[in-house]
């Protein structure tokens, strides 16, 4: 199960690093700037204030951003982070400068939409990680559902927000929560519009399997892992996936140490819970008439075109915008050998703003 220290994908990468030096989410390659300066941030930015509220039995820290010169009420957006201990700005230990949610909040403010983004449990400056060597307890995966519900309530309670005009923006794994938002929020609340950014289109364990397969095969090609070990790792991973789906405990499975970094007994409740949701079925079960926008970068190394194509089969009336040259965090990505550029040096895709603005103009 997901723990404060890591997510399944993060633990997968950590487990591979010893003999397999690949990290899907670390940095990107692109033409380097001469001075290494940070890329220009998107939008004017609006006005921001800090919030705190209770969610899932814990205090949740958040940021609330409003457009410049707000008069009366405006639409509101709840921004939900991707996988693992990702903070309110969309940053994690693996990508400390991604700023995906922060950039989205600025773009939304330019579109006249207030937004709330929050620190998921296990992230943020206020979270105290377990002492090294101490027992790390599993976390009930429904805690994250409760955080979504509490954050939604906090958003619509802000005086600047019109509770009849709300959109839930889910990035990556956050899209799975966005697709269930109408079930998680209060029964009397209007069903929100949805923006699904870089959303998974397959079941959770199938996506993990594809990512693990790609990383192991790359490591094998680079000579960082022997062919026999690669075969054993992938075989064990699929055996663990089968065990979870059959309801068998992972503790009894004989799997190698690399796979145990993902399919560990303390991760199994979270993995099984998230794998129980098929994104296509979630899309088919949305309330009739729910406005949905899907935004995907064509250079996304985590969510493939085929994943998004599959998701769209459950979103019959959804709008879709594919952004050329953008990666999983919606920043520009241009592969050029020998030129490594940090996330902060790559601009946020300018196509995101017009896509959001056009969608939100007709969402309510």
PyMOL commands that set and color helices and strands:
alter all, ss='L'
color gray80, all
select helices_A, chain A and resi 8-17+100-110+142-157+174-178+181-184+204-221+227-245+250-252+257-260+268-275+279-284+305-312+343-345+351-361
alter helices_A, ss='H'
color red, helices_A
select strands_A, chain A and resi 28-29+47-55+58-66+74-80+114-118+161-171+193-197+292-297+319-323+340-341
alter strands_A, ss='S'
color yellow, strands_A
deselect
rebuild
show_as cartoon
